Amino acid sequence: MAFLKLDPRLKRYKTHSVTPQQLTGLKQLVRHSQNVKDEFSVRAILWALDQSRMLTRRVAVCFSYDTFGEKSAGNIQDSVHDMNSCNGRTHIDYIFDAMGTEVGLSHHCGMYDADGKFDSKAPGRTIWVSHIMYDHDAEILTPPPPEELEVYPLPER
């Protein structure tokens, strides 16, 4: 499970790659999770996972309301929330743990501004792939346009 920023264990943590088979299994779990709101959200989360380079690169992905619409951006964040939630069915944090990594998914309302400062009132939603929850030192990525995410490849069965 991802660390909180002040966790003393964070200083000792060494990022390591997962195997291609592990990442494929994780992506299959996301694809078939009952907690993911829609296929567009699946593709957005898979894109974020792929940008993490086998879970070794810490990334934050901002989905602005202007580009993605409030509903789609909200569905992406809600999907990450529900996959993490003890009230959900996926419990994705246990999957990351079984993979031997502290990396996880986190989410919040808001986005980073042009100076890299997080604004929880900004019109959008953010998800992180990192071993630090709400990792404000992660690389901030702009996702591809919606029309590209709509055709982002799903993992084969």
TORMAR-105023 format. One record per residue: residue number from 1; chain; residue in one letter; z negated, x negated, y negated of N, C-alpha, C, O in turn. Coordinates in steps of 0.2 Angstrom, whole numbers. Example, Ala and Ser with C-alpha at 12.3 -4.5 7.8 and 13.67 -1.06 7.14 Angstrom:
REM residues 2
<atom 1,A,A,<-39,-66,28>,<-39,-62,22>,<-39,-66,16>,<-42,-71,17>>
<atom 2,A,S,<-35,-64,11>,<-36,-68,5>,<-39,-64,0>,<-40,-67,-6>>
//
This chain:
REM residues 157
<atom 1,A,M,<0,-4,6>,<0,0,0>,<0,-4,-6>,<-3,-10,-6>>
<atom 2,A,A,<4,-3,-11>,<4,-7,-17>,<-2,-8,-21>,<-7,-3,-20>>
<atom 3,A,F,<-3,-13,-24>,<-9,-15,-27>,<-9,-12,-34>,<-4,-11,-37>>
<atom 4,A,L,<-15,-11,-36>,<-16,-9,-44>,<-16,-16,-47>,<-18,-21,-44>>
<atom 5,A,K,<-14,-16,-53>,<-13,-22,-57>,<-19,-27,-57>,<-18,-33,-57>>
<atom 6,A,L,<-25,-24,-57>,<-31,-28,-58>,<-34,-30,-51>,<-40,-33,-51>>
<atom 7,A,D,<-31,-28,-45>,<-34,-30,-39>,<-34,-37,-38>,<-29,-40,-38>>
<atom 8,A,P,<-40,-40,-36>,<-40,-47,-35>,<-35,-50,-29>,<-34,-56,-29>>
<atom 9,A,R,<-34,-46,-24>,<-30,-48,-19>,<-22,-49,-21>,<-19,-52,-18>>
<atom 10,A,L,<-21,-46,-27>,<-14,-47,-30>,<-12,-55,-31>,<-6,-57,-30>>
<atom 11,A,K,<-17,-59,-32>,<-16,-66,-34>,<-14,-70,-27>,<-10,-75,-28>>
<atom 12,A,R,<-16,-67,-22>,<-15,-70,-15>,<-8,-68,-12>,<-6,-71,-7>>
<atom 13,A,Y,<-6,-62,-14>,<0,-59,-11>,<6,-63,-12>,<8,-65,-18>>
<atom 14,A,K,<10,-64,-7>,<16,-67,-7>,<22,-62,-5>,<21,-59,1>>
<atom 15,A,T,<27,-61,-9>,<32,-57,-7>,<36,-60,-2>,<38,-66,-1>>
<atom 16,A,H,<38,-55,3>,<42,-57,9>,<47,-52,10>,<46,-46,9>>
<atom 17,A,S,<53,-54,13>,<58,-50,15>,<57,-46,21>,<53,-48,25>>
<atom 18,A,V,<59,-40,21>,<59,-36,28>,<66,-37,31>,<70,-40,28>>
<atom 19,A,T,<66,-35,37>,<72,-36,41>,<77,-30,39>,<75,-25,37>>
<atom 20,A,P,<84,-32,41>,<89,-26,39>,<87,-20,43>,<88,-14,41>>
<atom 21,A,Q,<85,-21,49>,<83,-15,53>,<77,-11,50>,<77,-5,50>>
<atom 22,A,Q,<72,-14,48>,<67,-11,44>,<69,-7,38>,<67,-1,37>>
<atom 23,A,L,<73,-10,34>,<76,-7,28>,<80,-1,30>,<80,4,27>>
<atom 24,A,T,<84,-1,35>,<88,4,38>,<84,10,40>,<85,16,38>>
<atom 25,A,G,<78,8,44>,<74,13,46>,<70,17,40>,<70,23,40>>
<atom 26,A,L,<68,13,35>,<65,16,29>,<70,21,25>,<68,26,23>>
<atom 27,A,K,<76,18,25>,<81,22,21>,<83,29,25>,<84,34,22>>
<atom 28,A,Q,<83,28,32>,<84,34,36>,<78,39,35>,<79,45,34>>
<atom 29,A,L,<72,37,34>,<66,41,33>,<67,44,27>,<65,50,26>>
<atom 30,A,V,<69,41,21>,<70,44,15>,<75,49,15>,<74,55,13>>
<atom 31,A,R,<81,48,19>,<86,52,19>,<84,59,23>,<87,64,21>>
<atom 32,A,H,<80,59,28>,<78,64,31>,<71,67,30>,<69,72,33>>
<atom 33,A,S,<68,65,25>,<61,67,23>,<62,74,20>,<66,76,16>>
<atom 34,A,Q,<57,78,23>,<57,85,20>,<54,85,13>,<54,91,10>>
<atom 35,A,N,<51,80,11>,<48,80,4>,<53,78,-1>,<52,78,-7>>
<atom 36,A,V,<59,76,0>,<64,74,-5>,<68,81,-7>,<70,84,-2>>
<atom 37,A,K,<68,82,-13>,<70,88,-16>,<78,90,-14>,<79,96,-13>>
<atom 38,A,D,<82,85,-15>,<89,86,-14>,<93,80,-12>,<90,74,-13>>
<atom 39,A,E,<99,80,-10>,<103,74,-8>,<104,69,-14>,<104,63,-13>>
<atom 40,A,F,<104,72,-20>,<105,68,-26>,<99,63,-27>,<100,57,-28>>
<atom 41,A,S,<93,66,-26>,<87,62,-26>,<87,57,-20>,<85,51,-22>>
<atom 42,A,V,<89,59,-14>,<90,54,-9>,<94,48,-11>,<92,42,-10>>
<atom 43,A,R,<100,49,-14>,<104,44,-16>,<101,40,-21>,<102,33,-21>>
<atom 44,A,A,<98,43,-26>,<94,39,-31>,<89,34,-29>,<89,28,-31>>
<atom 45,A,I,<85,37,-24>,<80,33,-21>,<82,27,-17>,<80,21,-17>>
<atom 46,A,L,<88,29,-13>,<91,23,-9>,<94,18,-14>,<93,12,-12>>
<atom 47,A,W,<97,20,-19>,<100,15,-24>,<94,10,-26>,<95,4,-26>>
<atom 48,A,A,<88,13,-28>,<83,9,-30>,<80,4,-25>,<79,-1,-26>>
<atom 49,A,L,<80,7,-19>,<78,3,-13>,<83,-3,-12>,<81,-9,-11>>
<atom 50,A,D,<89,-2,-13>,<94,-7,-12>,<94,-12,-17>,<95,-18,-16>>
<atom 51,A,Q,<92,-10,-23>,<91,-15,-29>,<85,-20,-28>,<85,-25,-31>>
<atom 52,A,S,<81,-18,-24>,<75,-22,-22>,<76,-28,-18>,<72,-32,-17>>
<atom 53,A,R,<82,-29,-16>,<85,-35,-11>,<80,-36,-6>,<76,-41,-5>>
<atom 54,A,M,<80,-31,-1>,<76,-31,5>,<68,-31,3>,<64,-35,7>>
<atom 55,A,L,<66,-28,-2>,<59,-27,-5>,<56,-33,-7>,<50,-34,-7>>
<atom 56,A,T,<61,-38,-10>,<58,-44,-13>,<59,-44,-20>,<56,-49,-24>>
<atom 57,A,R,<62,-40,-23>,<63,-39,-31>,<60,-33,-33>,<61,-28,-31>>
<atom 58,A,R,<55,-34,-38>,<52,-29,-41>,<56,-25,-46>,<58,-28,-51>>
<atom 59,A,V,<57,-19,-45>,<62,-15,-50>,<58,-9,-52>,<54,-5,-49>>
<atom 60,A,A,<60,-7,-58>,<58,0,-61>,<65,3,-63>,<69,0,-66>>
<atom 61,A,V,<66,9,-62>,<72,13,-63>,<71,19,-67>,<67,23,-65>>
<atom 62,A,C,<74,19,-73>,<72,25,-78>,<78,30,-77>,<84,28,-78>>
<atom 63,A,F,<77,36,-76>,<81,41,-76>,<80,46,-82>,<76,50,-83>>
<atom 64,A,S,<85,45,-87>,<84,48,-94>,<86,56,-93>,<91,57,-89>>
<atom 65,A,Y,<83,60,-97>,<85,67,-97>,<92,68,-100>,<96,72,-98>>
<atom 66,A,D,<94,63,-105>,<101,63,-108>,<106,62,-103>,<111,66,-103>>
<atom 67,A,T,<105,58,-98>,<110,56,-93>,<110,60,-87>,<115,62,-85>>
<atom 68,A,F,<104,61,-85>,<103,65,-78>,<101,72,-78>,<101,75,-74>>
<atom 69,A,G,<99,74,-84>,<96,81,-85>,<89,81,-83>,<87,77,-79>>
<atom 70,A,E,<85,85,-86>,<78,86,-84>,<76,87,-77>,<72,85,-74>>
<atom 71,A,K,<80,92,-74>,<79,94,-67>,<81,89,-63>,<76,87,-58>>
<atom 72,A,S,<86,85,-63>,<88,80,-58>,<83,74,-59>,<80,71,-54>>
<atom 73,A,A,<81,72,-65>,<76,67,-66>,<70,69,-63>,<66,65,-60>>
<atom 74,A,G,<68,75,-64>,<61,77,-62>,<61,78,-54>,<56,76,-51>>
<atom 75,A,N,<67,80,-51>,<67,80,-44>,<67,73,-41>,<63,72,-35>>
<atom 76,A,I,<69,68,-44>,<69,61,-41>,<61,59,-41>,<59,57,-36>>
<atom 77,A,Q,<58,60,-47>,<51,58,-47>,<47,62,-43>,<43,60,-39>>
<atom 78,A,D,<48,69,-42>,<44,73,-38>,<45,71,-31>,<40,72,-27>>
<atom 79,A,S,<51,69,-29>,<52,67,-22>,<48,61,-20>,<45,60,-15>>
<atom 80,A,V,<48,56,-25>,<44,50,-24>,<37,52,-23>,<33,50,-19>>
<atom 81,A,H,<34,56,-28>,<27,59,-27>,<26,62,-21>,<21,60,-17>>
<atom 82,A,D,<30,66,-19>,<29,70,-13>,<29,66,-6>,<25,67,-2>>
<atom 83,A,M,<33,61,-6>,<33,56,0>,<27,52,0>,<25,50,5>>
<atom 84,A,N,<24,51,-6>,<18,47,-6>,<11,51,-5>,<6,49,-3>>
<atom 85,A,S,<12,58,-6>,<6,62,-7>,<3,64,0>,<7,64,5>>
<atom 86,A,C,<-4,64,0>,<-7,66,6>,<-6,73,8>,<-7,75,14>>
<atom 87,A,N,<-3,77,4>,<-1,84,5>,<6,85,7>,<8,90,9>>
<atom 88,A,G,<10,79,7>,<17,79,9>,<17,78,17>,<12,77,20>>
<atom 89,A,R,<23,77,20>,<24,76,27>,<26,69,28>,<26,67,34>>
<atom 90,A,T,<28,65,23>,<31,59,25>,<27,53,25>,<27,49,29>>
<atom 91,A,H,<22,53,21>,<17,47,20>,<20,41,20>,<18,36,25>>
<atom 92,A,I,<25,40,16>,<29,34,16>,<25,27,15>,<27,22,17>>
<atom 93,A,D,<19,28,12>,<15,22,11>,<13,19,18>,<12,13,18>>
<atom 94,A,Y,<12,23,23>,<10,21,30>,<16,17,33>,<15,12,36>>
<atom 95,A,I,<22,19,31>,<28,16,34>,<29,9,31>,<30,4,34>>
<atom 96,A,F,<28,8,24>,<28,2,21>,<23,-3,24>,<24,-9,26>>
<atom 97,A,D,<17,0,25>,<11,-4,28>,<13,-6,36>,<12,-12,37>>
<atom 98,A,A,<16,-2,39>,<19,-3,46>,<24,-9,46>,<25,-12,51>>
<atom 99,A,M,<28,-9,40>,<33,-14,40>,<30,-21,38>,<33,-26,37>>
<atom 100,A,G,<23,-21,37>,<20,-27,35>,<21,-29,28>,<20,-35,26>>
<atom 101,A,T,<22,-24,23>,<23,-26,16>,<18,-22,12>,<16,-16,14>>
<atom 102,A,E,<16,-24,6>,<12,-21,1>,<17,-17,-4>,<14,-13,-8>>
<atom 103,A,V,<23,-18,-3>,<28,-15,-8>,<27,-7,-6>,<26,-5,-1>>
<atom 104,A,G,<28,-3,-12>,<28,4,-11>,<32,7,-17>,<35,3,-21>>
<atom 105,A,L,<33,14,-17>,<36,17,-22>,<30,20,-27>,<26,23,-24>>
<atom 106,A,S,<31,20,-33>,<27,23,-38>,<32,27,-43>,<38,26,-43>>
<atom 107,A,H,<29,31,-47>,<33,35,-51>,<28,38,-57>,<22,38,-57>>
<atom 108,A,H,<32,39,-63>,<28,42,-69>,<33,46,-73>,<39,44,-73>>
<atom 109,A,C,<30,50,-77>,<34,53,-82>,<35,48,-88>,<31,44,-89>>
<atom 110,A,G,<41,48,-91>,<42,44,-96>,<47,38,-94>,<49,38,-89>>
<atom 111,A,M,<48,34,-99>,<53,28,-98>,<51,22,-102>,<47,23,-107>>
<atom 112,A,Y,<54,17,-101>,<54,11,-105>,<58,11,-112>,<64,14,-111>>
<atom 113,A,D,<56,9,-117>,<60,9,-123>,<64,2,-123>,<64,-2,-119>>
<atom 114,A,A,<68,1,-129>,<72,-4,-129>,<68,-11,-129>,<71,-16,-128>>
<atom 115,A,D,<62,-11,-131>,<58,-17,-132>,<54,-18,-125>,<50,-23,-124>>
<atom 116,A,G,<55,-14,-120>,<52,-15,-114>,<45,-12,-113>,<41,-13,-109>>
<atom 117,A,K,<43,-8,-118>,<36,-5,-118>,<37,2,-115>,<42,6,-117>>
<atom 118,A,F,<32,4,-110>,<33,10,-107>,<30,16,-112>,<25,15,-115>>
<atom 119,A,D,<34,21,-112>,<32,27,-116>,<32,33,-111>,<37,36,-109>>
<atom 120,A,S,<26,36,-110>,<25,41,-105>,<27,48,-108>,<28,53,-105>>
<atom 121,A,K,<29,48,-115>,<31,54,-118>,<39,54,-119>,<42,59,-121>>
<atom 122,A,A,<42,48,-117>,<49,48,-118>,<53,53,-113>,<50,54,-108>>
<atom 123,A,P,<59,55,-115>,<62,60,-111>,<66,57,-105>,<72,56,-105>>
<atom 124,A,G,<62,57,-100>,<64,54,-93>,<59,53,-88>,<53,54,-90>>
<atom 125,A,R,<61,50,-83>,<56,49,-77>,<58,42,-75>,<63,40,-75>>
<atom 126,A,T,<53,38,-72>,<53,32,-70>,<51,31,-63>,<45,34,-61>>
<atom 127,A,I,<54,27,-58>,<51,26,-52>,<51,18,-51>,<56,15,-54>>
<atom 128,A,W,<47,16,-47>,<46,8,-46>,<46,7,-39>,<44,11,-35>>
<atom 129,A,V,<49,1,-37>,<49,-2,-30>,<46,-8,-31>,<49,-13,-34>>
<atom 130,A,S,<39,-9,-29>,<36,-15,-31>,<29,-15,-27>,<27,-10,-24>>
<atom 131,A,H,<26,-21,-26>,<20,-22,-23>,<14,-20,-28>,<8,-21,-26>>
<atom 132,A,I,<16,-19,-34>,<11,-17,-40>,<13,-10,-42>,<18,-8,-44>>
<atom 133,A,M,<8,-5,-42>,<9,1,-44>,<10,1,-51>,<7,-2,-55>>
<atom 134,A,Y,<15,5,-54>,<17,6,-61>,<18,-1,-64>,<15,-3,-69>>
<atom 135,A,D,<22,-5,-60>,<23,-12,-62>,<27,-13,-68>,<33,-13,-69>>
<atom 136,A,H,<23,-15,-74>,<26,-15,-80>,<29,-22,-81>,<32,-24,-87>>
<atom 137,A,D,<29,-27,-76>,<32,-33,-76>,<38,-33,-72>,<42,-38,-71>>
<atom 138,A,A,<40,-27,-69>,<46,-27,-64>,<52,-27,-69>,<52,-26,-75>>
<atom 139,A,E,<58,-29,-66>,<64,-29,-69>,<66,-21,-70>,<66,-17,-66>>
<atom 140,A,I,<68,-20,-77>,<69,-13,-78>,<77,-12,-77>,<81,-16,-81>>
<atom 141,A,L,<79,-7,-73>,<86,-6,-72>,<88,0,-74>,<85,5,-75>>
<atom 142,A,T,<95,0,-76>,<98,6,-78>,<102,9,-72>,<106,5,-70>>
<atom 143,A,P,<101,15,-70>,<104,17,-64>,<112,18,-65>,<114,19,-71>>
<atom 144,A,P,<116,18,-60>,<123,20,-62>,<123,27,-64>,<119,31,-63>>
<atom 145,A,P,<129,29,-67>,<130,36,-69>,<129,41,-64>,<131,39,-58>>
<atom 146,A,P,<128,47,-65>,<127,52,-60>,<133,53,-55>,<132,54,-49>>
<atom 147,A,E,<139,52,-58>,<145,53,-54>,<145,48,-49>,<148,49,-43>>
<atom 148,A,E,<142,42,-50>,<142,36,-45>,<137,37,-40>,<138,36,-34>>
<atom 149,A,L,<131,40,-43>,<125,41,-38>,<127,46,-33>,<125,46,-27>>
<atom 150,A,E,<131,51,-35>,<133,57,-31>,<137,55,-25>,<137,58,-20>>
<atom 151,A,V,<140,49,-25>,<143,47,-19>,<140,40,-16>,<144,37,-12>>
<atom 152,A,Y,<134,38,-19>,<131,32,-16>,<130,33,-8>,<128,39,-6>>
<atom 153,A,P,<132,28,-5>,<132,29,3>,<125,30,6>,<120,27,4>>
<atom 154,A,L,<125,35,10>,<119,37,14>,<119,32,21>,<125,30,23>>
<atom 155,A,P,<113,30,23>,<113,26,29>,<116,30,35>,<115,36,36>>
<atom 156,A,E,<120,27,40>,<122,30,45>,<117,32,50>,<111,29,50>>
<atom 157,A,R,<118,37,54>,<112,40,58>,<111,35,64>,<107,36,68>>
//
